[in-house]
Amino acid sequence: MTGGDFALIEAFLPMSLIYDDDGRIVHAGPTLAKLRSRTALEGRDVRAIFSVRDNGRGSGEGPLPLFTRLYLTFREGKPTALKGMAVPLPERGLNVLNLAFGISIVDAVAEYRLTAGDFAHTDLAIEMLYLVEAKSAVLEETKQLNIRLQGAKLMAEEQAYTDILTGLRNRRAMDHVLQRMLRGKIAFAILHLDLDYFKRVNDTFGHAAGDAVLQAVAVILREESRGDDLVARVGGDEFILLFTDVLDRRRLLGVAERIIARLEVPIPYEDGLCRISGSIGITATDLYRHPDADEMIQDADLALYTSKSEGRGRATLFDPARHHRPAAGTGRARPGARDRPP
């Protein structure tokens, strides 16, 4: 065969090889040469290169069955699976073995870094590769869209439980955590904080100053709590802290007094100083046979009201004997923000 003959075969069958009737490979196509170099193929027996099986319907007595589908695997190196068919070149003592990847083409293209130029222009594998590429692009875009949607969902959920101004948890988050802790029978304490003299800051310096003070308070409360505690802003200048597994009264009072002392350090704002304090009411689950969220918050509020009434800037532990709840149906409401001194 001439060089022109080989070029013609390569144009139509780039993944083919030519072998003689003894099985010796005399030429390897350019795509096949990417899988195994020509020097590793040419001159060797085709049966030494491939493990071959067929469906038993082949003809001929040569090295490979002719005119039937062949299933081939490289004996050396990567065991890439191939499909093929061998046909004779009449009166030349040569045979052409044309090979294809079959359904493993996508893996083979990636493994051997093949391009469209490695396949015949009429090869349907090119169309399949385009379809696979398009499908991969769509799947990747869908994956990225799902990631963005999941991120947006998480962000929305986070915002739903977060106080925008301070970055603390909000009342919704507090209610959720309270119910979870009660269902899990987890011991905890509630510190209910209401800022003292906060209205004076708003009246003197404006609401922007009030916002700055609330943000400074949030920093203090974060620093005085632990990672698994909850700090929530539940009203304009009201905060609730949930301390997990802390029931010791002296320790709770110590934390409350430390918070109050830090709140009383003047907070700079522009050219002035904002002066506030805080009143705190405290209760804990061990005071109740069957702890209830609403009852505990009410009791912490009663203790907070006592702190306000006795001069502000102090912490009070709820005492069932001292803080009498209104009986059901009496029409007496528990003290709220409107009833407390500012």
C-alpha positions as CSV (number, residue, x, y, z in Angstrom):
1,M,0.0,0.0,0.0
2,T,1.1,3.5,-0.7
3,G,1.1,6.6,1.5
4,G,-2.0,7.8,-0.4
5,D,-3.8,4.6,0.5
6,F,-3.0,5.0,4.2
7,A,-4.1,8.7,4.1
8,L,-7.4,7.7,2.5
9,I,-8.1,5.1,5.2
10,E,-7.1,7.5,7.9
11,A,-9.5,10.2,6.6
12,F,-12.5,7.8,6.9
13,L,-11.3,5.5,9.6
14,P,-8.9,7.5,11.9
15,M,-9.2,4.9,14.7
16,S,-8.2,1.9,12.6
17,L,-5.2,-0.3,12.1
18,I,-4.0,-2.4,9.2
19,Y,-2.4,-5.8,9.8
20,D,-1.3,-8.6,7.5
21,D,-2.5,-12.1,7.3
22,D,0.0,-13.2,9.9
23,G,-1.4,-10.6,12.4
24,R,1.5,-8.1,12.2
25,I,0.4,-4.5,12.4
26,V,1.7,-2.5,9.5
27,H,-0.1,0.8,10.2
28,A,-2.0,2.5,13.0
29,G,-4.5,5.4,12.4
30,P,-3.9,8.8,14.1
31,T,-6.6,8.4,16.7
32,L,-5.6,4.9,17.7
33,A,-2.0,6.3,17.9
34,K,-3.2,8.6,20.7
35,L,-4.3,5.6,22.7
36,R,-1.1,3.7,22.1
37,S,1.9,5.2,20.2
38,R,2.6,3.9,16.7
39,T,5.9,2.5,17.9
40,A,4.1,0.5,20.5
41,L,1.7,-0.9,17.8
42,E,3.4,-1.2,14.4
43,G,5.4,-4.4,13.9
44,R,3.6,-6.2,16.7
45,D,1.1,-9.0,16.5
46,V,-2.5,-7.7,16.8
47,R,-3.3,-10.5,19.1
48,A,-0.6,-9.4,21.5
49,I,-2.1,-5.9,21.6
50,F,-5.7,-6.9,22.1
51,S,-7.7,-9.5,24.0
52,V,-10.5,-10.3,21.4
53,R,-13.8,-12.0,21.6
54,D,-16.6,-12.3,19.1
55,N,-20.1,-13.7,18.8
56,G,-18.9,-16.8,17.0
57,R,-20.2,-15.7,13.6
58,G,-17.0,-14.5,12.1
59,S,-15.4,-16.0,9.1
60,G,-11.8,-16.5,7.8
61,E,-8.9,-18.3,9.3
62,G,-6.7,-15.2,9.9
63,P,-5.6,-13.7,13.2
64,L,-9.0,-12.1,13.9
65,P,-12.5,-13.2,12.8
66,L,-13.8,-11.2,9.8
67,F,-17.1,-9.6,9.1
68,T,-18.4,-9.7,12.6
69,R,-18.6,-7.5,15.7
70,L,-15.5,-7.8,17.9
71,Y,-15.1,-6.9,21.5
72,L,-11.5,-5.8,22.3
73,T,-9.5,-4.8,25.3
74,F,-5.9,-3.6,25.5
75,R,-3.8,-6.2,27.2
76,E,-1.3,-3.6,28.4
77,G,-1.8,-0.2,30.0
78,K,-5.3,1.2,30.5
79,P,-7.8,-1.6,29.8
80,T,-9.9,0.6,27.5
81,A,-12.8,-1.4,26.0
82,L,-13.4,-1.1,22.3
83,K,-15.7,-2.4,19.7
84,G,-14.6,-3.2,16.1
85,M,-14.9,-5.1,12.9
86,A,-12.1,-6.5,10.7
87,V,-12.4,-6.8,6.9
88,P,-9.8,-8.0,4.3
89,L,-8.3,-5.8,1.6
90,P,-8.6,-8.0,-1.5
91,E,-5.5,-9.4,-3.1
92,R,-3.2,-7.4,-0.8
93,G,-2.7,-9.9,2.1
94,L,-3.8,-7.1,4.4
95,N,-6.8,-6.5,6.7
96,V,-8.3,-3.4,8.2
97,L,-9.6,-3.4,11.8
98,N,-11.8,-0.4,12.4
99,L,-12.4,0.4,16.1
100,A,-14.9,2.5,18.1
101,F,-15.4,3.3,21.8
102,G,-19.2,2.6,21.9
103,I,-20.9,4.0,24.9
104,S,-17.6,4.5,26.7
105,I,-16.7,7.3,24.3
106,V,-17.3,10.1,26.9
107,D,-14.9,8.6,29.3
108,A,-12.4,7.9,26.6
109,V,-12.5,11.4,25.2
110,A,-11.6,12.7,28.7
111,E,-9.0,10.0,29.4
112,Y,-7.1,10.4,26.2
113,R,-7.9,14.1,25.6
114,L,-9.5,13.5,22.2
115,T,-11.1,16.2,20.2
116,A,-13.6,16.4,17.3
117,G,-10.6,16.2,14.9
118,D,-9.8,12.7,16.1
119,F,-13.0,11.3,14.6
120,A,-14.2,11.1,11.0
121,H,-16.6,13.9,10.1
122,T,-19.3,11.4,9.3
123,D,-18.9,9.6,12.6
124,L,-22.0,9.8,14.7
125,A,-19.8,9.9,17.7
126,I,-19.3,13.6,17.0
127,E,-23.0,14.2,17.3
128,M,-23.2,12.2,20.5
129,L,-20.3,14.2,21.9
130,Y,-22.1,17.5,21.1
131,L,-25.2,16.1,22.8
132,V,-23.2,15.0,25.8
133,E,-21.5,18.4,26.0
134,A,-24.8,20.2,25.7
135,K,-26.3,17.9,28.4
136,S,-23.3,18.5,30.7
137,A,-23.6,22.3,30.2
138,V,-27.3,22.1,31.1
139,L,-26.7,19.9,34.1
140,E,-23.9,22.2,35.3
141,E,-26.2,25.3,34.9
142,T,-29.0,23.4,36.7
143,K,-26.6,22.5,39.5
144,Q,-25.4,26.1,39.9
145,L,-29.0,27.3,39.9
146,N,-29.9,24.8,42.6
147,I,-26.9,26.0,44.6
148,R,-28.0,29.6,44.2
149,L,-31.6,28.7,45.2
150,Q,-30.4,26.8,48.2
151,G,-28.2,29.7,49.2
152,A,-31.1,32.1,48.8
153,K,-33.3,29.8,50.8
154,L,-30.8,29.6,53.6
155,M,-30.3,33.3,53.6
156,A,-34.1,33.9,53.7
157,E,-34.4,31.5,56.6
158,E,-31.5,33.2,58.4
159,Q,-33.0,36.6,57.9
160,A,-36.4,35.4,59.2
161,Y,-34.7,34.5,62.5
162,T,-32.4,37.6,62.7
163,D,-32.9,41.1,64.0
164,I,-31.7,43.3,61.1
165,L,-30.4,46.2,63.2
166,T,-28.3,44.2,65.8
167,G,-27.7,40.9,64.0
168,L,-29.0,39.1,67.1
169,R,-31.8,36.5,67.0
170,N,-35.4,37.9,67.0
171,R,-38.5,36.8,68.9
172,R,-39.4,34.2,66.3
173,A,-36.0,32.5,66.8
174,M,-36.3,32.8,70.6
175,D,-39.8,31.1,70.5
176,H,-38.4,28.3,68.3
177,V,-35.4,27.6,70.5
178,L,-37.5,27.8,73.7
179,Q,-39.9,25.2,72.4
180,R,-37.1,23.0,71.3
181,M,-35.4,23.2,74.7
182,L,-38.6,22.4,76.5
183,R,-39.3,19.4,74.3
184,G,-35.8,18.2,75.0
185,K,-36.2,18.7,78.7
186,I,-33.0,20.9,78.7
187,A,-32.3,22.9,81.8
188,F,-31.9,26.6,81.1
189,A,-32.3,30.1,82.6
190,I,-33.9,33.2,81.1
191,L,-32.4,36.7,81.6
192,H,-34.9,39.4,80.5
193,L,-33.1,42.7,80.0
194,D,-34.8,46.1,79.5
195,L,-32.5,49.1,78.9
196,D,-32.8,52.0,81.3
197,Y,-32.8,55.6,80.1
198,F,-32.8,54.6,76.5
199,K,-35.7,57.0,75.7
200,R,-33.5,59.8,76.9
201,V,-30.8,58.8,74.4
202,N,-33.4,59.0,71.5
203,D,-34.8,62.3,72.8
204,T,-31.4,63.9,73.2
205,F,-29.3,62.6,70.3
206,G,-31.9,61.2,67.9
207,H,-32.9,57.7,66.7
208,A,-29.6,57.2,64.8
209,A,-27.8,57.4,68.2
210,G,-30.4,55.0,69.6
211,D,-29.6,52.5,66.8
212,A,-25.8,52.9,67.6
213,V,-26.5,52.2,71.3
214,L,-28.6,49.1,70.5
215,Q,-25.7,47.8,68.3
216,A,-23.2,48.4,71.1
217,V,-25.5,46.6,73.5
218,A,-25.7,43.6,71.1
219,V,-21.9,43.4,71.2
220,I,-21.8,43.3,75.0
221,L,-24.5,40.6,75.2
222,R,-22.6,38.4,72.7
223,E,-19.4,38.8,74.6
224,E,-21.1,37.9,77.9
225,S,-22.8,34.7,76.5
226,R,-21.4,31.5,75.2
227,G,-21.6,30.0,71.7
228,D,-24.6,27.7,72.5
229,D,-26.5,30.4,74.4
230,L,-29.1,32.5,72.6
231,V,-29.3,36.3,72.6
232,A,-32.4,37.8,71.1
233,R,-33.8,41.3,70.7
234,V,-37.5,40.9,71.4
235,G,-38.6,44.5,71.4
236,G,-37.4,48.1,70.9
237,D,-35.0,48.0,73.8
238,E,-35.7,44.6,75.2
239,F,-33.5,41.6,75.1
240,I,-33.8,38.0,76.3
241,L,-30.8,35.7,76.9
242,L,-31.2,31.9,77.2
243,F,-28.4,30.3,79.1
244,T,-28.3,26.5,78.6
245,D,-27.6,24.3,81.6
246,V,-26.9,27.2,83.9
247,L,-29.1,27.2,87.0
248,D,-26.8,28.4,89.7
249,R,-28.3,31.6,91.1
250,R,-25.1,33.2,92.1
251,R,-23.6,32.6,88.7
252,L,-26.7,34.0,86.9
253,L,-26.7,37.1,89.1
254,G,-23.0,37.5,88.5
255,V,-23.5,37.5,84.7
256,A,-26.4,39.9,85.0
257,E,-24.4,42.3,87.2
258,R,-21.5,42.2,84.8
259,I,-23.8,43.0,81.9
260,I,-25.3,46.0,83.8
261,A,-21.8,47.3,84.7
262,R,-20.8,47.2,81.0
263,L,-24.0,48.9,79.9
264,E,-23.3,51.8,82.3
265,V,-20.0,52.6,80.6
266,P,-20.9,55.7,78.5
267,I,-21.2,54.9,74.7
268,P,-19.6,57.5,72.4
269,Y,-21.7,58.9,69.6
270,E,-20.4,61.7,67.4
271,D,-19.4,64.4,69.9
272,G,-21.5,63.1,72.8
273,L,-21.8,60.3,75.2
274,C,-24.9,58.1,75.5
275,R,-25.6,57.0,79.0
276,I,-27.8,54.0,79.7
277,S,-28.2,51.2,82.2
278,G,-30.2,48.0,82.3
279,S,-32.7,46.2,84.5
280,I,-32.9,42.4,84.4
281,G,-35.3,39.7,85.6
282,I,-34.2,36.1,85.9
283,T,-35.9,32.8,86.1
284,A,-34.8,29.1,85.5
285,T,-36.4,25.8,84.7
286,D,-35.8,24.2,88.1
287,L,-38.4,26.5,89.6
288,Y,-41.2,24.7,87.7
289,R,-42.6,21.2,87.9
290,H,-43.6,21.5,84.2
291,P,-41.8,24.4,82.6
292,D,-43.8,26.5,80.2
293,A,-42.4,29.1,77.8
294,D,-45.1,31.7,78.3
295,E,-45.1,31.2,82.1
296,M,-41.3,31.5,82.3
297,I,-41.2,34.7,80.2
298,Q,-44.0,36.2,82.3
299,D,-42.1,35.4,85.5
300,A,-38.9,36.8,84.2
301,D,-40.9,39.9,83.3
302,L,-42.3,40.2,86.8
303,A,-38.8,40.0,88.2
304,L,-37.7,42.6,85.7
305,Y,-40.5,44.9,86.8
306,T,-39.3,44.6,90.3
307,S,-35.8,45.7,89.2
308,K,-37.3,48.7,87.5
309,S,-39.5,49.6,90.5
310,E,-36.6,49.4,93.0
311,G,-34.4,51.9,91.2
312,R,-33.3,50.4,87.9
313,G,-29.7,49.2,87.1
314,R,-30.1,46.0,89.0
315,A,-31.0,42.3,88.6
316,T,-33.8,40.4,90.3
317,L,-34.3,36.6,90.6
318,F,-37.9,35.5,90.2
319,D,-39.3,34.3,93.6
320,P,-42.6,32.4,93.5
321,A,-43.4,33.6,97.0
322,R,-42.7,37.2,96.2
323,H,-43.9,37.6,92.7
324,H,-47.5,36.7,92.6
325,R,-49.0,36.1,89.2
326,P,-52.5,37.4,88.6
327,A,-55.1,34.7,88.8
328,A,-56.7,33.6,85.5
329,G,-59.9,35.6,84.8
330,T,-59.1,38.5,87.1
331,G,-58.5,40.8,84.2
332,R,-55.1,41.9,85.6
333,A,-52.5,41.9,82.9
334,R,-48.8,41.3,83.6
335,P,-46.7,44.4,83.6
336,G,-45.3,45.2,80.2
337,A,-43.0,47.7,78.6
338,R,-45.6,50.5,78.9
339,D,-45.9,49.9,82.6
340,R,-42.2,50.0,83.3
341,P,-40.2,53.2,84.0
342,P,-38.2,54.0,80.8
